[in-house]
Amino acid sequence: MAEANSAKVEFVDYKTKKLWVEKVSSYKCVMLCPRRLHMAYGDRDQYWTWNCYKETSEIDNVEVAKLRRVCWLDLRGHLKMSELSSGVVYEIAYIVKLTNGASGWELPITLKLRHPDGKEQIRQQSLLHKPRGEWMELSGGTFKVNQEETGEFWFDLYEHGGHWKTGLIVKGIIAKPKR
């Protein structure tokens, strides 16, 4: 993913957050791992399982969350503006994979990004015909980090349609410069 063109990757906060700086642009990037997110029913084994995943580009294993079965999908997180480079337009992306047996994705998921000033970007994304077994990035919106502003960006991925969904693997949420 994006870390390939980066300087040293650093895990912080008990390996729940990954920080790096892009080599070419020198812009800061952040990835929040699933344990750093609020996940509805994330602490219940009947709904989510937690596994280590090792990529060739990673020094350490990364913990991922695999959806067993839920009817109320809700992932939430936030980033402080101070963790990113000022003057840069960033994109929030959810790094996910659907397993071969994934089901229940007939309704689109909603991706919401809330700015420190309260403005929101909301979009819907269908996962029904997305490829299985491949990591993909789902764009949650873009924002510009301004030096004068403080506060946090909040982001959500949810589907509250009430029907059961299975087979989503969550690797994390990344904030990276928009290309």
TITOR-293135 format. One line per 10 residues: number of its first residue (from 0); for each residue x, y, z of C-alpha. Coordinates in steps of 0.05 Angstrom, whole numbers, plus 32768, in hexadecimal, padded with zeros to 4 digits. Each point is the difference from the previous one (the first is absolute). Layout:
N
NUM) X:Y:Z | ...
// end
This chain:
179
0) 8000:8000:8000 | 8016:8048:800C | 8039:7FEE:8030 | 802A:7FE6:7FC6 | 8018:8047:7FEF | 800D:8013:8048 | 8038:800C:802F | 8002:7FDA:8042 | 7FBD:7FE4:8016 | 7FF3:8006:804A
10) 7FCA:7FDD:8029 | 7FE7:8025:803D | 7FCB:7FF9:8036 | 8009:7FB4:8009 | 8002:7FF5:7FB5 | 7FBC:801E:7FF4 | 801A:803B:7FD7 | 8034:8002:7FC9 | 8025:8040:7FED | 802E:800E:7FC5
20) 8017:8039:7FD2 | 7FFD:7FF9:7FB4 | 8045:8001:7FE2 | 7FEE:802A:7FC3 | 7FD2:8034:801F | 8017:7FFF:8049 | 7FB7:8000:8016 | 7FEA:7FDC:803E | 7FD2:7FC3:7FFB | 7FD9:7FDB:8035
30) 7FDE:7FBC:8003 | 7FD1:7FED:8038 | 7FFD:7FB5:800C | 7FBE:7FDF:8011 | 800E:7FFE:804C | 8005:804C:7FFD | 7FB9:8005:7FE4 | 7FBD:7FFC:8021 | 7FDF:7FC3:7FE1 | 7FBA:7FED:8013
40) 8005:7FBC:8022 | 804B:7FFF:7FF1 | 800D:7FE1:8044 | 7FD2:7FC5:7FF6 | 801C:7FC1:7FE1 | 7FBE:7FEB:7FE2 | 8001:803E:7FD3 | 804A:800F:7FF2 | 8041:7FD8:8002 | 8044:801F:8008
50) 803C:7FE3:7FD9 | 8047:8014:7FF1 | 8010:800D:7FB7 | 8046:8007:7FE4 | 8010:8024:7FBF | 8043:7FFC:7FDE | 8009:804B:800A | 7FF2:7FFC:804B | 8035:7FF2:8034 | 7FCB:7FED:8033
60) 7FBE:7FDD:7FFD | 7FC4:802D:7FFA | 7FC0:7FED:8025 | 7FC2:7FFF:7FD5 | 7FB7:7FF8:8012 | 7FD6:7FCE:7FDA | 7FB4:8007:8000 | 7FDF:7FBE:8012 | 7FB9:8019:7FFE | 7FDB:8040:8012
70) 7FC1:8023:7FED | 8019:8044:801B | 8042:8012:7FE0 | 8020:803E:801F | 804A:8014:7FFF | 8015:8044:801A | 8041:8025:800C | 8020:8044:8003 | 8042:8024:7FF2 | 801D:803F:801B
80) 8011:8034:7FCC | 8043:800A:8023 | 8015:7FBA:7FEB | 8000:8013:7FB7 | 8026:8031:7FD3 | 7FE4:8046:7FFB | 7FE8:8019:7FBC | 7FF7:7FBA:7FE4 | 7FBF:7FE2:7FE4 | 7FF7:7FBB:801F
90) 7FD4:7FC6:7FF1 | 7FE3:7FD0:8033 | 7FFF:7FB8:7FE6 | 7FE7:7FC1:8020 | 802D:7FC4:7FF1 | 7FD3:7FC3:7FFC | 7FFA:7FBD:7FDF | 7FC3:7FD4:7FF2 | 800A:7FB5:800B | 7FEB:7FCF:7FCA
100) 7FC2:7FED:802A | 7FEC:8048:8010 | 7FB5:800C:7FFE | 7FCA:8031:8013 | 801D:803C:7FDA | 7FC1:800E:7FD6 | 7FF7:8044:8022 | 8036:8035:7FF8 | 802B:8015:803A | 8004:8049:8015
110) 8042:8024:8008 | 7FFE:8041:8027 | 8037:8033:800E | 7FF3:8038:8032 | 802E:803D:8000 | 8014:8025:8040 | 7FCF:8038:7FED | 7FC6:7FCE:7FFD | 7FFA:7FFB:7FB4 | 7FF4:7FB9:7FE7
120) 800F:7FD9:7FC1 | 7FD3:7FC4:7FF7 | 8004:7FCD:7FC8 | 7FE7:7FBA:7FF4 | 8027:7FC7:7FE3 | 7FE7:7FBC:7FE9 | 802B:7FC4:8012 | 7FD3:7FCE:7FDD | 802A:7FF9:7FC0 | 8044:8011:801E
130) 8037:7FCB:7FF6 | 8008:7FCB:8035 | 8043:7FF0:8020 | 8023:8042:7FEF | 8010:803C:802B | 7FDC:803E:7FE8 | 7FFC:8048:8016 | 7FBC:801F:8009 | 8004:804C:7FFE | 7FDE:8021:803C
140) 800A:8047:7FE7 | 8034:8037:7FFC | 8015:803A:802B | 8035:8036:8003 | 802A:800A:803E | 8006:804A:8010 | 8035:801A:802E | 7FCF:802E:8025 | 7FCD:7FCA:800F | 8002:7FCF:8039
150) 7FD3:7FC7:8012 | 7FF1:7FBC:7FE5 | 7FE4:7FDF:7FC2 | 7FCD:7FC9:8010 | 7FF0:7FC8:7FCF | 7FCD:7FC9:7FFD | 7FF1:7FC3:7FD6 | 7FBC:7FE2:800D | 7FC5:7FD8:7FE7 | 7FC4:7FFD:802F
160) 7FCF:7FDD:7FD2 | 7FF1:7FC8:8031 | 8014:7FC5:7FD4 | 803C:7FD3:800E | 8044:800C:7FE0 | 803E:7FD3:8001 | 8046:7FFD:7FE5 | 801D:8047:8006 | 8048:8005:8017 | 8016:8044:801A
170) 804A:8011:7FFE | 7FFA:8049:8013 | 7FF0:8047:7FED | 8035:8029:7FDE | 8009:804C:7FF9 | 802C:800E:7FC4 | 800D:8039:7FD0 | 7FCC:8000:7FC8 | 801D:7FF0:7FBC
// end
